Amino acid sequence: MKNNGRSLKKNYVFNFISQVLTLIIPLITTPYLSRIFHEVGNGQIAFANNIITYFTMIANLGYSVYGQREVAKYQDDEYMRSKIFWEIVIIRVVLSIVSFTILLITTFSGIYGHSYTKLIMLFSIQVIAIAFDVNFYYQGEEDFKSIAIRTIILRSLCLILIFTFVKHENDTWIYALIYSSSVLFANLIMWPKLLKMIKKVSIKDLEFRRHFIPALIIFLPTLATTIYGSLDKLMIGYLAKNPDYQNGCYNQALKLNQTILVLITVIDSIMVARNSHDYAVGEHDKMKKHIRFSCDYVLHLGIPLIVGMCVLSKNLSSWFLGDGFAEVPMLLNIMSIRFIASGLACVFGNQLFIAIGKEKYTTIAHITTAFSNLILNFVFIPWLGAIGGSITTAIAEVIDCMVLAIIAIKGQYISGKELLQGLPKPVIAAAIMFLTIKPIETAFHYSIISFCFITFIGIIVYVGTLLLLKDIFSNYCFNKVVMPIWKGKSKRASKHE
C-alpha cells in the first residue's frame, strides 16, 4: 500500500485534516453567523458566493484534476513534472484574467442585482486565487502533508479573524473579505517550497495546446457537477417564495451535509493520484483492488451516517443553528442520501474513469444528472421551496451514481456482486444502531452534550456489531489501522517503564 515512500494511510490522515479544516470555518462559524446575519444575511452570502462558483470554475477549467493526474503519471520524471506544472500554471493565469474580466462586466451591468455588487466583488478574490493555486502539483506528488500543514495555519487564522471582526448584522462584507482573502493566501503560501521541487523550463519547450482538449473533457463533468450542485440555490433565489429565507435554510443544511460528506470523499484525491500512477505503469489489478476498497469504504460509512442524521437532525439543528431555521432538519434528512450516492459517484467518476483517462463516462453521467436536476427544480422548487431543491438534489445524485455504477460494471472494473457483497452486515449493524439510539434521543433534551453522547453510543454499537458479525472490511481496517496505533502506544509506554 505504498508508493514512492508515501503511505495511503498517512495520506488519508493528512487529506482528512486538510479537507475537514477547509470546511471547518463555515462549520464552526455557522452558529455564530446564523445568529448575527440571520436568515436574510446568510441567504445573501449564499447567493453572492454561488455566483462566484461559476467564475472560479471557468478560471480552473478542469486543470486541478487534470493537473493532478498528469503529475501523478510522471512521479519518477522531474523534468516532465516541471514542464507540465509551468504549462498548466500559465494557462490558469490567463483563464483567471479572462474569468475575472467577465465577472466585472456582468456584475457592474446589474445582472445579479445591484444590492449584491459589494459582496460579489469581495468574494471575487477567490477567482484571482485560482491563478496561484498549485495544490494539483502536491496532490499529484501525493504530498498531502504540506497541504495539511498549510491548511491548519491559514484556516486557524481565518477563524480568529472572523470571530474578532464580524460583530454586526451589516458585517457580511467583512466576512466575505476575510474568507476570500484566506483562500488567496492559502495558495500563495505553497509557492516557496514548490519552487525548490521543480526545474526551470525554457519557454520554448512549453506546449500549451496539448492540454486544452484533455482538460476540457475533464471540465465537462466538473461543469455539470457544479451546475446541479449550485443550481438549486440559484433557482430557489428566483423561483421560491421568500427566497432569502429559503436559501438561508438550504445553504445551512447543505454546508452541514457537505462537511459530513468529507468523511466519505476524503479518499478521493488520494486514490485519483494513486490509481493514475498505477494505471500508467500497468498495475491494473492493483487499481481495481483500490476501487473495491473505496466502494466498501463508502458503504460502511454512508449507511450509519444516513441513519444517524435521520435520528439526530433536529438535535443538531436546534443547538447548532438556533431558532429561525425550522426547515433545516427535514433538509438534512433528505440530503443524507448523498452520503452513499455522491460517495460512490466519486469512486467511479473520479477514482476510476478520470484516473484512467476515460472521463467521457463521467461526463455522460454528470450531464444526464444536470438536465434531470434542472427539470425537477422547475417542478419542485416553486411548490416546496428549499425542500423541493433538496429532493431534486437527492434524486440527481442517485441518478449520477447509478449511471456511473452501470458503466463501471459493464466495463468489468467491478462486478455487481463485489459492489454489494459487503452491504448486508453494515445494514444490520445500522439497524441495531437505530434501535439503540432512537429511544435515547427521545429521552434527552436537544444540546451539544446529548448530541455527542448519542453519537458516541451509535458509533460503539455500529462498530461493535460489525466486529461481532466478523465483517471483512471492518476487520481489515481494525487490524491495519487500529491495532498498529495501539501497538505503537504500547511500545512507547513500555520504554518508559
Number of C-alpha atoms within 10 A of each C-alpha: 10 10 12 9 8 14 12 17 15 13 22 19 15 20 26 20 20 23 18 20 21 19 17 18 17 18 19 13 14 18 17 19 24 23 17 18 21 19 22 19 21 23 24 23 23 21 24 22 21 19 19 21 18 18 23 22 20 20 26 24 24 22 24 22 24 24 25 25 28 24 28 28 24 20 17 13 11 13 14 17 23 19 20 20 22 20 20 25 18 15 19 23 19 12 23 26 16 14 21 22 13 12 20 14 11 13 19 13 12 12 11 15 10 12 10 17 18 15 20 25 21 21 25 26 21 25 27 23 22 24 24 21 23 21 22 23 25 18 27 29 23 28 17 24 19 17 20 21 13 16 23 16 12 18 21 14 13 19 18 11 15 20 13 9 12 19 16 12 14 12 15 20 17 17 23 23 18 19 22 21 19 22 22 19 15 22 20 15 16 18 15 9 10 14 11 8 12 17 16 10 16 9 10 6 9 16 13 13 10 10 17 14 10 15 19 16 20 24 23 20 25 19 21 20 21 17 21 23 17 17 19 27 28 18 20 28 23 14 18 23 16 13 21 23 24 25 29 28 26 26 23 26 27 19 17 20 20 19 19 19 21 19 18 25 23 21 24 19 24 22 24 29 25 28 30 27 26 21 19 18 11 10 13 15 12 14 24 18 13 19 22 16 15 23 22 23 20 22 23 25 17 26 20 23 23 20 21 22 21 18 21 22 18 20 20 22 23 19 15 19 21 15 13 15 20 14 16 27 22 16 24 27 21 23 26 26 23 23 26 24 22 24 29 31 27 27 27 27 29 24 26 27 24 26 29 19 18 15 21 16 18 29 24 16 24 30 20 16 24 25 15 18 25 18 11 18 26 17 13 19 25 17 15 17 24 32 23 23 31 27 20 26 28 19 20 26 27 19 22 26 25 16 20 25 23 15 17 19 16 12 10 11 19 20 16 13 9 14 18 12 11 18 15 11 18 24 18 15 23 26 15 15 23 20 11 16 22 17 11 14 18 12 10 13 11 17 15 14 12 18 19 12 14 21 18 13 14 25 16 13 18 23 21 15 19 22 16 10 15 12 17 14 16 19 17 11 12 15 12 12 12 13 12 12 13 10 11 11 11 11 11 10 10 8 7 6 5
